[in-house]
Amino acid sequence: MDKKNFETDAIRTQLERSQFQEHSTPLYVTSGFVFEDAEDMRASFTEEKSRNIYSRFSNPNITEFVEKVVKMESAEDGYAFATGMAAIFSTFAALLNSGDHIVSARSVFGSTHTLFTKYFPKWNIETSYFDINNPKEIESLIKPSTKILYAESPTNPGVDIIDLELLGNIAKKHNLLLIIDNCFATPYIQQPIKFGADLVVHSATKLMDGQGRVLGGIVVGKAELVREIYLFSRNTGPSLSPFNAWVLSKSLETLAVRVEKHCENALKVAEFLENHSKISNVKYPFLPSHPQYITAKKQMKLGGNIIAVEIKGGIEAGKKFLNAIKMCSLSANLGDTKTIVTHPASTTHSKLAVEDQLAVGITPGLVRISIGLESISDIIQDLDQALNV
Ligand SMILES: *Cc1c(COP(=O)(O)O)cnc(C)c1O
């Protein structure tokens, strides 16, 4: 693989040009591909040949998108999916057997938590949870049947940070597969494989698309593991659409500049909110007041675009704030050019019991803000006027 620097890989990794010598990769909307003859078809199906057969297995636009992310994450191989959850589910389903055990951070994305608690037990796959603020307990949860160590950093929606190097060392010592959901950081900010992750999963729906248009997911990492996930997925069908892959591959060309600006805006908003009289707590990885600030600085290039704030006055004050917002959007997505304000307790994490919400740091007054790319003064003005209503 011809690997250059991050921004160059994101822009210059491209399919071979067609006979038209197009500058920008065209969209290959085709369900199937044709064979030269019977021998070509036979060899393709036995995988003696690496080529496109059917878009459930592979497609040129998907290949381009995957190759970019593989380079950006310094991985060996990857496979793309229709959504982030399809990537996460397929990764676990391909690698685990009945009777296997997962050790996971307690604060993970809501639907991932639902996989662990509602669906995996049906197949006799159990999960034990560690508190992200107490990683020392991880080793006490490991059993002979433990196969996967799983975490997100920063977490959704609490923006907690976990020491990836520590996880990498524990996984190595106990011969576990370390899988990291790197969605909030993106490969521009953090590359978990450098700290020992075997696989990295992403919801490409968020900062990778970055403009709130398409859904997508991807897993990258060790080639032999990706191969298992590929074989599972080519037979079960959670594939990414060529159109979404085309959009995502284009989006990656601007990932570095977008993420730089998202993070610059987010740090300014975090500093503003930290001094606001209506706010009792602000959590942002690159604020020195963040409990894991030192770890964040060690493993992240920038602080990300998500801020968690606690509004004084609990649930009522939180609702009043949301209702007073004028420009920013009330939406469940994140990582968009548009600034988005959401209330996890009543939306993304509403399926969790109140005590489970509290266990992962979701208090009734917690508001998650995904800082966008609008003018910083307009973002701050909107948040300020809504807090002061
Ligand atoms: C959104 C998200 C997912 C799920 O991705 P979809 O594309 O919505 O399926 C998984 N993990 C994290 C951290 C997310 O923010």
The ligand as an SDF file (V2000), in Angstrom:
LIG
                    3D

 15 15  0  0  0  0  0  0  0  0999 V2000
  -23.7120    7.0270   16.3700 C   0  0  0  0  0  0  0  0  0  0  0  0
  -22.7730    6.1110   17.0660 C   0  0  0  0  0  0  0  0  0  0  0  0
  -22.7960    4.7370   16.7980 C   0  0  0  0  0  0  0  0  0  0  0  0
  -23.8000    4.1080   15.8570 C   0  0  0  0  0  0  0  0  0  0  0  0
  -23.6480    4.5330   14.5630 O   0  0  0  0  0  0  0  0  0  0  0  0
  -24.8660    4.5550   13.4610 P   0  0  0  0  0  0  0  0  0  0  0  0
  -24.1880    4.9740   12.2250 O   0  0  0  0  0  0  0  0  0  0  0  0
  -25.8760    5.5090   13.9730 O   0  0  0  0  0  0  0  0  0  0  0  0
  -25.4000    3.1620   13.4120 O   0  0  0  0  0  0  0  0  0  0  0  0
  -21.8730    3.9440   17.4510 C   0  0  0  0  0  0  0  0  0  0  0  0
  -20.9870    4.4530   18.3270 N   0  0  0  0  0  0  0  0  0  0  0  0
  -20.9420    5.7740   18.6160 C   0  0  0  0  0  0  0  0  0  0  0  0
  -19.9440    6.2740   19.5970 C   0  0  0  0  0  0  0  0  0  0  0  0
  -21.8380    6.6390   18.0020 C   0  0  0  0  0  0  0  0  0  0  0  0
  -21.8020    7.9480   18.3000 O   0  0  0  0  0  0  0  0  0  0  0  0
  1  2  1  0
  2  3  1  0
  2 14  2  0
  3  4  1  0
  3 10  2  0
  4  5  1  0
  5  6  1  0
  6  7  2  0
  6  8  1  0
  6  9  1  0
 10 11  1  0
 11 12  2  0
 12 13  1  0
 12 14  1  0
 14 15  1  0
M  END
$$$$
